[in-house]
């Protein structure tokens, strides 16, 4: 999803007002000067009057609002501080400039919103068609979206945003055209595979080679957006067939099959598994159609079978099948039922009258005339057919209805199992109640949403909108409870907006001056009136009424300032906390904390949220300077420890340690820019040592082990072509033979040996903190093996800086299974390139040593034992016991790094952030 551009960050015309605020230190305001020079006083008064006319509209983004408000405040300070009338020529000009900028930005905001909406629609359209495309079309649309994102991020003026909007609408149209081609491509892919399967020898080889060549040619066309030429290239393949019409027939069948699976199969499957008498005649139609198409290449016959199956699976026959599920098999003992069923069968029979609706009507007539039999049938069906539904309902109901459900179900089942079907004393007495209880399934999602609202907004419970539902449930009036849910949910859905508006009003009252009765009085009255309206059962109106007051010119600026500040604070605090974790250096951390506190004090103590927002913006700029230094330092620390662990000559490390000490001094001052330059330089200059140490680590891990392949598969030396080949064929970059396969959904590599080595050592340090020292060569064991030390440690290292890239698979290749049917393969037709990944997954495992070839007295004197490699510690202990008659006290072995690879899961390539939750055991 495209991010909203921040004018405070990318628009110099907006940025200048924030910088002006900082330059004149507008968070302090002088008093109104005493009267003096008449001309000066008149100019000052006129300027203040013009400035007072300027309002900051809510339609602007938060960054633009606060920057322009900061400019307004800076101008006010300049007005109050002006020492001569001649200063007002420039001040008056700047007031007009600010006013004009606000008007321009209001128009820009409207254009920005349209561009965002259009771009969101284009992204949604591209995402919806992505899985039908070949690689060329995929790359084409991906390129268009990336270009639109880039234009959106740089957009400043109305014309910029209008251009983005037009481009996005064009992308949406092109995505529709790409989808039309993609659907043909899918059909063509499956159809040609089926035709090739019937060939053999040289003809098959020729057809396969030409198919691959045409797919490549088509992808070249679709990559440029020429979908017509791409389709023509694929259609030309039919010239290789003895009968050129075979391709058209194959494609026609595949298109019909795709339509059947999307629109009819579920309904058909339900009918074929029901009691509808002639269903058995059609249960093999789908299987036979596929056989005739894929095994025998009789596409016309296959299509005829499928058409018949579609016609058979009508909505009316589905309704009949659903109705017949209420009949228990025991009814077949009754001749009257058998006769009614036979008559219904004659009426609904597809190759006959084909009137399933009439058949169901006739059966309902029989049902009304045979109530006693139907009560017995219904009881048995409840026990048999509804048991799964009962178990599902038990998992989602709460008290008191859960206890009522289990008690009612148990009582009904006991009587049904005993064969007691008396209307008043037997199982049927519970039919109505069970039916009512099962109605609660209809509102499971709605009740879950109600519970979530009450959990997120506890104050909403005090308005009792949920009580009609709760009261009906408590009284076991389940139909009333079901009926009450929609109304209760609608009221609860309106509560968050009301509670947030109420909180904003209360916060505003708290910061308004105590003597500002003309402001506090109306707001307090509006707040009380809204509360009466909300408790009267209309929280939506209460929210609307209160928001209208807050949006009034007397309050809007302060309300927006508070909201902007709080949103900005949440974002900045998160980044502040993350940066400190990398930093772990008290003098520098104190500097950051002091900077943040200056901003928060301005809001918490002085209640000036506009100033506080701009101070947060300044703090954010400081964080942007500090974090790159902190992450470079974080990596350098890991690299030096890794080199020491690898046994690198101390003389080679000493110069780097001296440079690190000097860089540390700069960071402590703190001089973050100088420290960053120093740590970046150290990190760059460590490349040769890191490359050598990384190879040594991998080589040692790989000795007589399955470990030691991380660099070969994910190292900086792996080419992009190798990564793509792994996705498209499953062949890993370090394959020892052409047949070796290691399938993956994301093929990735590290940018540098420094990134790889730092990740390994940082994970080792995290392991040490958890009691796992990867340098250990033996493990003490005793007692229950379940209580032995862990033999595995894994974590995700968040480097906080780009360390790698990846290719992520999207649409899988199609292959023919053993039955000749097209199915998804393990490899990918399309892929996406993503960059800037910051996380790596690292996994260490313990490998016990081999037990040597030896002769022992167990299980008998002079027993010779061959060398053997144990699977794990438990296996080592068992084999040791066999040889020595006693358990080992210690198990020799070593820790090896089994895996280290960049993490692509959850990565948003546009925002360059992970969208999924932080994985467990992430460091730092």
Phi, psi and omega in degrees: 000134180295139178273149179286124179296144181258108182302331180296333182267324190240004181242107182302326181294332176275319184300326185298331181286324174295318180295326177294321177301315179294319187296319183266005180051057188285001175284351170247134186236126179288160176287164176295125181298151175293151179303145180204250178299123187296316180297317178298315181298318180295317180295321180296314181297317180295319180294318178297323179295317179294320180295325181294338180285344185276123175241154181255111185290150181291340184294339181287159176291161183300319180297317179293317180303310186287327178292316179293322176295324176296321177296319178300319180291323178297319178295322178297319179294321178294323178297313182290335184265350185300133182260355180209155182296331183294340179293339187280347174300314179287321181297315180299320178297319180291327177297316178295323178297316179297316179299316179295323179296320179295316179298318180294320181289333176294316176294321179297321180298319179296317179294321178299316181297320178295320180295318178298317180296317180294319180292321177298319179295320179295317178298316180297319179296315179297319179296325183287335183256353189305321186282000177260352192271157167275176186297324180297310180295322178300312181296323180298308180293321179299320178295320178296317180294317179299318179295321178294320176300316181296317179294322180294318182295331182265352186297138181229315187262170176302315181296325176301311182290325177296323177294320177297316180300314180297317179298318181296319178295324177294322178297318179301316179295318180293328177294324177295317178295320178297322180294319177301315177294318182298321178296321175296318180301315179299313180298317180297319181300311182291318182296318181291326176299317180296320180291321180295325181301334182276349182271171178207165174060218183296327179296320179293317180299317180296316181295319180294317181296317181292324177300312180299318181296319181290325176297321179293317178297316180298319179297326177296320178289314184293335178294337178261001181088008179268079186287333177296314179295324179297316180294318179299320179298320180289319182296335181293346182298335185295343179296343181276354185267153175297320178243108185297340180285347182299321181296316179299319179294319180296317180292323179295317179295316182297321179296319179294320179297317179298319178295319179298314182296325183282325192242343188233333192301315182299315179295318180297316181299322178295316180296316185292340179262010184260186180272004178303121192304318185269010179301327182298335181287347186240003185292338180256006184299315182295314179300315182291324178297316179295321180297314181295325180284307191272333179264320187253351182058029175264075190291325180295317179293321179297318180294323179296318178298318181292320178299320179294320179295320178296315180296322180296324188274055182283158176302323179295321179288327175296319178296320177297317180298318179296319180295320183290345177291345178281352180268125176278150182299337180296339180295338182294345176288343182268125183297322180299320179292318180299319180295317179297321180293320179295319179295319178296322180297316179300321184285325183270348188308128185298315179268053181197231180294326178056053180234072182296328178295318177295322179298318180294322178297319179296319179295326178293326175297316179296320181302316181295330182276353185226060185297319183298312179297322182290326176297318178296316180297317182295320179299317180292323179292323177301314181295319185275304190280332186260005183296319179295320179295323178297314180297322178293319181294323179302327185284341185248346179277156176240177177285147010268351187291336180296314179297321180295320179298310183295321179293316181293316179299314181298317180296317180296316183295320180299316180290321179294318179296330179277357179077020180265104182244026176297138185303319186261326185252350184258196183303323182301340180298341182261359185300313184297316182292318178297319178300318179294318180296319181291342176296338180296340177299331183295334187244021180300312182295319181295319179292326177296319178295321177301315181296322180294320178297316181293329178287319181284330182233077185304329181297337181296333181297331183290352180265354170063023179292338179275350187296321177305322177292311182299319181294319179294322178295316180298327180272005181059031176260077191291321175301322178295321179297314179299317181294331183278342185299311183303317180294317179296320180294319180300318179293318180293325178297332180279346185291319180304315180297321180291314181297323179291320177295320179297317179297320179297320179293318179296319177297321181294318177301324183291335184255349178291146179302143182297334182264009182268064184299329181292343177258313184290324182299303180300322181292318179297318179296318179296322180296315180293319179295320179296322179295320177297316179297316180297312181291340176282358174107016179224069181296332179296315178294320179301316179296317182296314181298316183290321180295325179298321177293316181296329180280354177296155186299333182291334187242337194304316185298318180290321178297314179296320179299318179295315181294316179299316181299314184293321177296318180294320182298317181301318180291316184291319180299321179297315180291325178299312180297318181295318181297320180295327179296322177287324187291302179046049182216107193303312181303318180290321178297322178298322179297316179295314180300321180296318180296317180293320182295325177302319180289313184291327176296324180298327178275310187290319184267314185268347180060027177256091189284330177295313176299316182299321178300311182293328175291324174296322178297319177296321178294323178297323176296322177295317178299320179296335176277323186282318188300315178301323176294316183296320181287325175296316178298318179303315180291317182300319178300317179294319182297314182297320177295322179295319180294321176296318180296326181282354177084023178298140183306129184301325180297328178286333183273334185304314180299324179290322179295325178293320178294323178296317180300319179293320178294323177299320178299320179294321181293327182284341186302312357263136171241087190294322182296314180295319180296320179298312179302319181294312182293323177298319179295318178298314182299316179297316184287346178276001188302313184297315179296321180295318181299316180293315181293322180298316178298319179296316179300314181296319182296317180294317179298327187277353181294115177053042184208158174279354179282180174085030178238008183296314181294320182296329183259332187230005184286168182296341179280351179285134182276160176299323180298322178295320180296317180293320180299323179296319178295317188277338182233341185089354182281119183285158181302331182258026182301133180276338177223164179293339183271350182293136181226142175214096188282145181208158176263352178213122181250119192225165177210156177277151178287324189210159175295335177296316179299316182294312184291321178298316180299319180297313184288321178297324175292322178297321178293322177295322177297318180299322179295337178262010177092010180249112178258109188289353175272355181297147180240007172205157183229127179280131181226147174192157176072211184293124179305333179296339181258007179289162180301155179297145178250013182212140171219130176222155178200167174247122180267119175264104184286337179077006180211156180299127180234351188194176177221170181203160168245125185251127180285146178238289183263129184277153172297162176248138175227170176263132178277188184296339178268003180082011181266142177291129178221157178296141178267183178271353182252175192240139174279318182237154181210162179235137176271128177235148185225162174087011181304144184241352183249151174223138176267133181232134182226118173256139174231154178269130177242112177292153179294161172293147169277131189285165170290125185202165175244127181229177179267015179230140000283354176217154180307136177076022180283126179268132180241134178281160174296139182214143179260115180286153180284322182201186182297320180298318179293319177301313182298320181295316181291324177297318180299319179299325185275326190241354177073010179209155180283149178285147175274330178224149179241116178286151180172203181200160173266134176234151175274108182283323183216145162208118181211152178295143182265118179258342184299126177084005184280130174261110188287344178276312181275349181058044177221161174271132182265345180273167181295154177299132179292159177295150177061043177269141178235149357283000000 
